[in-house]
Amino acid sequence: MSEIERIHQRLRRIVEGDSWHGPSLREILQEVSAPEAYARPIPGAHTIWELVLHIGAWAGAVRMRLGGERAELSDEENFPTVTDASQEAWEAARSGMEEEHRLLAETVAGLDESRLDGAVVEGMSSVYNHLHGLIEHSLYHAGQLMLLKRALEARG
């Protein structure tokens, strides 16, 4: 299996499941309602909803960088404000995050292995570092999502 194939597989598993680390993003978020996602069970911490939007934003930014765009995220793009706390908006946020990961995985599947060591965009780190960094980033936040779910459960 090539490195591109391994990265593609890991990107898909983060969302879809069958990962070594534990539950996928989809599994973690499966039973989370809009009110739970919007709640702030840990003062000063991000909400589940904010993290989902953040994870999706960075998957999209890395995908755009692979396409040659600089894709710098503003503070609002990095952690978007949730302005609609409806169930429909929550479902759109979740599916949007999954879609950004799916599109990134598709983009990665089409990459030539020779691009891995080159800068993703001039002046930025390598494609390899971006892709593995995004994987690490998503998994880091998956752990936060699990802790927030436990904090919600503890509140009753």
C-alpha positions as CSV (number, residue, x, y, z in Angstrom):
1,M,0.0,0.0,0.0
2,S,1.4,3.4,-0.9
3,E,1.6,6.3,1.6
4,I,-1.2,8.1,-0.3
5,E,-3.4,5.1,0.1
6,R,-2.6,4.9,3.8
7,I,-3.4,8.6,4.3
8,H,-6.6,8.3,2.3
9,Q,-7.7,5.3,4.4
10,R,-6.9,7.1,7.7
11,L,-8.9,10.2,6.6
12,R,-11.9,8.0,5.8
13,R,-11.7,6.0,9.1
14,I,-11.7,9.2,11.2
15,V,-15.2,9.8,10.1
16,E,-16.5,6.4,9.1
17,G,-15.0,4.2,11.7
18,D,-12.8,1.1,12.2
19,S,-10.0,3.2,13.5
20,W,-7.5,1.9,16.1
21,H,-7.9,5.0,18.3
22,G,-11.6,4.4,19.1
23,P,-14.9,5.7,17.9
24,S,-15.1,7.7,14.7
25,L,-16.5,11.2,14.5
26,R,-19.7,9.9,13.1
27,E,-20.0,7.4,16.0
28,I,-19.2,10.0,18.6
29,L,-21.8,12.4,17.2
30,Q,-24.5,9.9,16.3
31,E,-26.7,10.4,19.4
32,V,-25.9,14.0,20.1
33,S,-28.9,16.3,19.8
34,A,-28.9,20.0,18.8
35,P,-29.4,21.2,22.4
36,E,-26.5,18.9,23.6
37,A,-24.2,20.1,20.8
38,Y,-25.1,23.7,21.6
39,A,-24.6,23.3,25.4
40,R,-21.4,24.4,27.1
41,P,-21.0,21.8,29.9
42,I,-17.4,23.0,30.6
43,P,-17.2,26.8,31.2
44,G,-14.6,28.4,28.9
45,A,-14.4,25.3,26.6
46,H,-15.8,25.1,23.1
47,T,-19.1,23.4,22.5
48,I,-19.5,20.2,20.5
49,W,-21.1,22.2,17.8
50,E,-18.2,24.7,17.6
51,L,-15.7,21.8,17.4
52,V,-17.6,20.1,14.6
53,L,-17.6,23.4,12.6
54,H,-13.9,23.8,13.4
55,I,-13.0,20.3,12.3
56,G,-14.8,20.8,9.0
57,A,-13.3,24.2,8.4
58,W,-9.7,22.8,8.7
59,A,-10.5,19.8,6.5
60,G,-11.7,22.3,3.9
61,A,-8.7,24.5,4.3
62,V,-6.3,21.7,3.8
63,R,-8.2,20.5,0.7
64,M,-8.1,24.1,-0.7
65,R,-4.4,24.3,0.0
66,L,-3.9,21.0,-1.9
67,G,-5.6,22.8,-4.8
68,G,-3.1,25.7,-4.6
69,E,-5.0,28.2,-2.5
70,R,-3.5,29.7,0.6
71,A,-6.7,29.1,2.6
72,E,-6.0,31.2,5.7
73,L,-8.8,31.0,8.2
74,S,-10.1,34.1,10.0
75,D,-11.0,33.8,13.7
76,E,-14.6,33.5,12.7
77,E,-13.9,30.8,10.1
78,N,-11.7,28.9,12.6
79,F,-14.4,28.7,15.2
80,P,-17.6,29.8,13.6
81,T,-20.4,31.3,15.8
82,V,-23.5,29.1,15.9
83,T,-26.4,31.4,15.1
84,D,-29.1,28.8,14.5
85,A,-29.4,26.2,17.2
86,S,-32.1,24.1,15.4
87,Q,-31.9,20.4,14.9
88,E,-31.8,21.0,11.1
89,A,-28.8,23.4,11.5
90,W,-27.0,20.8,13.7
91,E,-27.6,18.1,11.2
92,A,-26.2,20.4,8.5
93,A,-23.1,21.1,10.6
94,R,-22.5,17.4,11.2
95,S,-23.0,16.5,7.5
96,G,-20.9,19.4,6.4
97,M,-18.0,18.3,8.5
98,E,-18.3,14.8,7.1
99,E,-18.6,16.1,3.6
100,E,-15.4,18.2,4.0
101,H,-13.5,15.1,5.2
102,R,-14.9,13.0,2.3
103,L,-13.9,15.7,-0.2
104,L,-10.4,15.9,1.3
105,A,-10.1,12.1,1.2
106,E,-11.1,12.1,-2.5
107,T,-8.6,14.8,-3.2
108,V,-5.9,12.8,-1.4
109,A,-6.7,9.7,-3.3
110,G,-6.0,11.6,-6.5
111,L,-2.6,12.9,-5.4
112,D,0.7,11.8,-6.9
113,E,3.0,10.4,-4.2
114,S,5.7,12.7,-5.4
115,R,3.8,15.7,-4.0
116,L,4.1,14.6,-0.4
117,D,7.5,16.1,0.3
118,G,6.8,19.4,-1.5
119,A,5.2,22.5,0.0
120,V,1.5,22.3,0.0
121,V,1.5,26.0,-1.1
122,E,4.7,28.1,-1.4
123,G,5.9,29.2,2.0
124,M,3.9,26.5,3.9
125,S,4.8,23.1,5.2
126,S,4.8,20.0,3.1
127,V,1.8,18.1,1.8
128,Y,2.8,15.2,4.1
129,N,2.9,17.5,7.2
130,H,-0.5,19.0,6.3
131,L,-2.2,15.7,5.8
132,H,-0.8,14.1,8.9
133,G,-1.4,17.3,10.9
134,L,-5.0,17.3,9.8
135,I,-5.4,13.7,10.9
136,E,-3.9,14.5,14.3
137,H,-6.0,17.6,14.6
138,S,-9.2,15.7,13.9
139,L,-8.4,13.0,16.4
140,Y,-7.4,15.5,19.0
141,H,-10.8,17.1,18.7
142,A,-12.5,13.7,18.7
143,G,-11.1,13.2,22.2
144,Q,-12.5,16.6,23.2
145,L,-15.9,15.7,21.8
146,M,-15.9,12.5,23.9
147,L,-15.0,14.5,27.1
148,L,-17.8,17.0,26.3
149,K,-20.3,14.2,25.9
150,R,-19.2,12.8,29.3
151,A,-19.6,16.2,30.9
152,L,-23.1,16.5,29.4
153,E,-24.0,13.0,30.8
154,A,-22.6,14.0,34.2
155,R,-24.9,17.0,34.3
156,G,-27.8,14.7,33.8
